[in-house]
Amino acid sequence: MNIIIVGAGEIGRHLAIELSRQEHSVSVIESDAKAAAELQNEIEGKVVVGDGSSVNTLAEANIGECELFLSLTSDNSVNLMCASMVKSMGVEWVISRVHPGLQREEWLFDFRGHFGIDHIFSSERLAAIELAKFIRNPDSLVVEEIARGRIELQQVRVSVKSDVIGHSLKSLKFPLNTRVALVSRDGEHEVANADTVLEGGDIVTVFGAPRKLRTLVERLQKEVNVKEGPRVVIFGGGEYGFSLAQMLESWNCRVRIFEKDKDLAQELTDRLSNTTVICADATSLAELEEEQVGEADFFVATSSSDEDNVMTCLQAHSLGAQNCLTLIHRADYAKAISASGRHFGVVAAVSPREASRKEISRYVTTDKFHVVRKLGDGMVLQTHISKGSKANGKTVGELVWPEGCVLVGLLKGLLAIVPGPDDVLSAGDQVFAMVANKAEKKFLKLVH
């Protein structure tokens, strides 16, 4: 695949190296001559020194043959301008990195539509999401976000005590905007339909709005509702820590943040409504002891220093913190710590670079669809409704969907829902579906 990347910083460099290793044709535009020279020694592709918003520079990078364009600098304006320009030049897939603050405003304004960009993401928010999964869904086997985070995928085991056992899905009243999509039993996988009957021990894949999905998961797992949520301590009040705290506030978590910078600590206090901000240095064992960090259910290190993150996790674990999570910027270090970290109290290590690579990887294809995740004998597909398709202008209920296929998400502009039978599908809508391998061609033929 012909790929152009603008920006050879932390994220862009990691993506360029990984994509080059996969033998894609990679060109990188970087304004800093030294960074460009260093990258040129690490990849087989072409590195151009210049401005990614310059038409001449884009032409030098061979924009005419580009199939996937990634604007990955740390500047919102540069990224959005570059992406909008190349989209108007006819590049099929365009992705832009943005600051998490801008992405949090996406529900108020359709940045994607306005700039003509196919996908926007924030590496900080992606990393925070990965960390939050371990806290919000500790008993889930798989957790994934789709449709700009408005819909969540979870994979859970049905408790033998659940009241859903022995009943068909059509007879069960699950929360609106949720769906059971896949049932795995004794190594066999079935894309669920109205007549599917659940049994104790089944592993089910469910989709829905995160808040409503929590109710469904609790019913399937027969969990006793805890009046008070888990106690979470976050080290570092930067963008990673702030994003994580904001996500956890709405999930009944009791959150505290350590931030030694007084001005930033005050800003966090003003912006977070249900989080205790402690202006202190969490690298100090005495400070951790004073704040009784050993009683925390989760200790999460999100500072800019990998060394400080690991060491504070070790200290928190020695004080008695049950689960420690850490942000590690270097992807290879994060992988190593995730593999062996449990021996010294670290449940998982998350790399923003690797989280970004995973997010972008599903677009690295010449197909008209993206595989969000492979599950059992099927996959979650993301694609769009084509203008000339049988699905265009029809409601979900009017269409005869192939056996082994169930819609789990519909993205219309700023609206993202788990579609019901009365929802209308229109050209340009993004749809997400749980599709068995045998039903893939029939599903794509219906929507394209």
N, C-alpha and C positions, 0 to 999 in steps of 0.2 A: 504494500500500500504506500502511496506517495504522501508523506506527512511533512508539514512545515510547523516548526515551533518558534514562537517569538519569546525570547527570554531564556537565558542559560543560568538562572539563579538556582536556588536549592531544589525547587520543583522541576523546572525545565530541564536542568542538567540530568536529574535522575530519570526523567521520562525519556530523554534523548538516548541515554545509554541503554536503557532497557529495550526500547523499540529498535535500536540499532542491532542489539543482540538477537532480536527476533527476525532479523534480515529484512526489515522494512526499509524503504528508501526515505531517509530522514535528512531534512535540511533545517538548520537552526539559524535564526537571526538574533544577534546579540550586539548591543551597542558598545560594550566594554571590550576593547581589543585583547586585553590580557585574559579575561574569562573565555573569550572566543578561542584563543590560541590553545588554552588548556583543554577545552572540550574537543577541539579538532584532533588532539592526540589520543582521545578516548573513544571516538566513534568512527565508523566507516563513512558516515554521511558528509554532507557539505555544511560548513559553518561560514556564514556571511556576517561581516562586521558592518553594522548600520542600524538605521531606524526602521522598526517594523511597520510604522505608519507611512513610510515612503513608498510610493509606487515603484520607483526605480529599484529600491532594495527588494521589494516583493518580486519584481520581475527577475532580478538576479538570482533569487531563490527558486525560480521557476514556478511561480504561482499558477501558471496556466495548466500545469499537470497535477496540481494539488488535489487530493481527495479528502484529506482531513487536516484542518487548520487549528492549531492550539495556541492561544495567546496567554502566556503564563508569567508575565512580569509581575512585579509587586504593585504596579500602578493601575488602578481601576480605569482611569481615563484612557491610557495607552491601550489596555487590553480591549476595552469596548470599541474604541475607534478602529483598531486593527481588524477586529472580528467583523464589525459592520462593513468595513471597506471590502474585505475579501469575499464576504457573502454576496455583495452586490456584483462582484467580479465573476460569480458563478461557482464558487467552491461549494461542494455538496454538503459537507459536514463541518460546522464551525463551533468551537468550544472556547469559552473564555473563563479564566480564573478571575474572581472578584473578592473584595474584602467581605468578611462575614456580615458586617453592618449593612452593606448593600443587599446581600442575599436575604437578610431578615426583613427587608422592606419589600420583598418581591410580592407579597400578598397585597400590597397597596398599589404597586405599579408593575406592569408587564415589561420588564427590561428585555426579556428575550424577544418578545414581539416587536418592541420599539426599535431595537438595534438589528433585528433579523438574525439573531443568534440561535443556534439549535439547542445549546445547553450551557448553563453557567454553574460554577461550583466555587466553594471556598475550601481551601485545604485545612484551614483552622476548624471550620465547622465539621468537615468530614472526620477529622481526628477526634473532635469532641463527641460526635455521634458514636464512633467506635468505642470510646471510653464509657459512654452512657449506657451502651448495650449491656455491659457486664453488671451495671448497678440496677438498671430498671428491670432487666429480665434475666436474673441469675439462673433461673431454672429452664430457660428456653434453650433448645438445641441449636437453633439458627435464628438470627435476627437480621433483617435487611430493610432499608428504606427505599421506597420508590415514589414516583410522582412528586418530586421536589420535597420529599419528606412528609407529605400529607397522608401517605398511606404506608403502613408498615407490614412487613412479612415476618411472621414468627412460626417456629416449628416447636410443638410441645407434645408431651406424652399425656394421653388421656388417663386420668386416675381411675382405679377400679371402684372408687367411691362416688364418681361423678354421676349425676342424674341423667346424663345424655346417653348412657350405655343402653343399647337395645332399641334405640329409637332412630327412625330415618331422619335425615336432615330437614325434609319438608315439614315434619311434625314438630320440630324444635323451634322455639322462638328466640333466635339469637339477636343481639343488638343490631339496629339498622347500620348500614355502611360497614358491615363486616361479612366475611365469607370464608367457609371451609373449602379449600381448593384441592387438597391432596391428602389421601389417607394411605399410610404405609403400615403393613401388617405382615409379620413373618417373612420379611424380605421382598414382599410383593407391594407394588405401588398402583393406586387407582386414583385417577382424576375424579374428584367427587361430583355426584349429581344429586338430584332431589331424593332419590331412593337409597342413597348410601346410608348404611347403618353403622354406627360407631360401637366399638368394643373397648373394654379396658385394656390398656397397654398399647393401643394404637398410637402411632406418631402422626399427628395431623399438622398440615401446613395451613395457616390461617392468614387472612389479609384484612386490613381495615384501618380506619382512623385510629391513631395511637391510643387516645383516651378510651374509645369504645372497645378497642381490641383487648384492653386490659380486663374489662368485664368478662369478655368471652373466654379469655385464657384462664381466669380465675375459676370459671365454671367448669371448664374442661379438666383443670388440674385439681379441682375441689379444694382450693387453698382456703385456709381460714384468714379472713381479712385482718390485717394488722392495723390497729388504730394509729400507730405512729410508724412512719416510714423509716427506712434505713438511715443511719447516721453517717454522713459523708463529710470528710475533711479534704479540702483542695489546697494544694501548695502552689501558689502563683496566681495572681489576679490579672494576668495579661489576657489577650483575646481568647486563648484556649480555655483558661480557667473560667473566664466570664461566660463564654458560650456554653460550657458544661454546666455551670451553676444555673444559668437561665433555663436550660433543658430540664434540669432536675427539680426546679422549684415547683413545676406544675405536676410533679409525680409524687407528692407527699413525702419527699425526702427532707431530712433535716440537714441543711448544708452550712458549713463554715468554710471561709476562705482565709488563708494566711497570705498577707501581702505587706511587705516591709516598707514600700514607698507610701508615704503619708497622703500625697495628693491622689494617687491611684486608688488607695484604700477608701478615701472619701468619695471618689467618683463611683466606685463599686457600691458603696452604701447607698448613694443616691439612685443608682440605676436598678439595683436588685431589691425586690420587695419582701422576700422571705428568706434572706440569707444573712447570716452573721459574719461580718467582716472583722478580722483580727489584724491589727497593724503590728505585725511582729515578724521576725525572721524564722521561718520554719526549718532552716538548716541547723538551728540551735536546739540541741537535745533538751536543754532546760525549758525552752519555750514550749516544746512538744509535750513535755511532762506537765507543765503548768496548765496547759489547755486540755489535759487528759485525752490526748490523741489515742492512747491505747484502748479506749472504750469505743472507738469508731468501728463501724461495720466495713467502711471502705475508706482508704486513704489514697488520694490521687495526686500524683506529682505532675504539674503542667508548666513548670518554669521553662525558660529558654536554655537552661544548662542541663545537658544529659547527665553529667556527673552529679550535679546537685539532686536531680530527680531520683537517680538510683540510690544515692546515699540517704536521702530523707525517707525513702521507702524502707530501707534496711533499718533505720532508726525507729520508724513507726511500727514496723513488724516486731522489733525487739521489745517495744513497749506494750504490745498486745493487740495491735490493729489486726482485724481478722483477714482482710483482703487488701492488697496493695496493687495499684495500677500506676503505670508510668508512661509519660510521653518520651519517646526517644526519636530524635530527628534523623539519625542515620538508620536507614532501613535494614542494613545488615546487622547492626547492633540490636535493633528491636527484635529481629527474628531470633537471634541467639538468646536474648533474655526471655522471650516468650517460650522458647523451647525448654529452658532449664531454670527459669526464674522461680518456679514454685518451691525449689529447694531452699530459697532464702526469702520467701514470702511474697514474691511478685507474681500475681495471677496472670497478668498480661502486660505487654509493652506495645504501644501503638506509635507508628511512624507516620507523620503527615505526608511524607513523600510516597510511602507505599499506599496509604489511603487514597491519595490522588491518582496513583497509577491504576489501582483497582477500579476507580470511578471512570477513568477514561478508557480502560481496556475494552469495555463492551462496545465502544464506538470504532475500534480498530478492526473494521470489516468492510467489505464491499457490498455486503448484503443490505437489503432494505429493512432489516430488523436487527435488534440487538438482543443478545441473550443476557438477561439480568442475572440469572442464576440457574444452574442445572440442579434439578432435584429428582432423585430416583430415576425413573424411566422417562422423564420429561424435563421441561424447563419453563422458566418464566420469561416470556418474550415481550419486548417493547417494540411497537411499530406504529404506523399512522394509517388513518383511513384515507384511501386514495379517492380522487374525484370520480373516477369511472368504476368504482367497485360496487358490488351488490349491497354492501353495508351502508353506503353513503345515503343519508336522508332517512334511514330506517331506524325504528326503535330496536332496542336489544331483544325485546320479546317477539318482534315480527320476524326475526331471522332464524333460520334453522342452523344451529351451530353444530359443527362436527362432533361426534362422540369422542370424548377424551380432551375436551376443551372447555374452559370456563373463564369468563372475563373477571379480572380482579381489580382493574383500575382504569379510570377514564380521566384524561387531562384535557380540559377545554379552556384555553387561555389561562386565567388565574384559578379556575375551579378544578379541584381534584377530588374524585369520589370513587367509591366502589359502586359501579353502575347497577341499576335495577332494570326490570323489564320495560319501564316506561321512558327510560333515558334515550334520547335521540343521538345517533352517531352521525357526525358530519365530516366532510373532507377536511383534512388537516388535523383532526383530533388525534391525540396520542392515546393508544390503548395498551394495556398490559393484560396478558392472559397466561394462565397456567395451561400448558399444552403438552399432551403426551407426544412422544416421538412419532408415533404412527399418525397423529392428527396434524402435524406441523404443516404439510403442504396444503391440506384442505383449508386450514385456518387462514393461511397467508393468501390463498386464492380468493377467499371470501372478502377480505378487507383491502386487497390491492387491485 
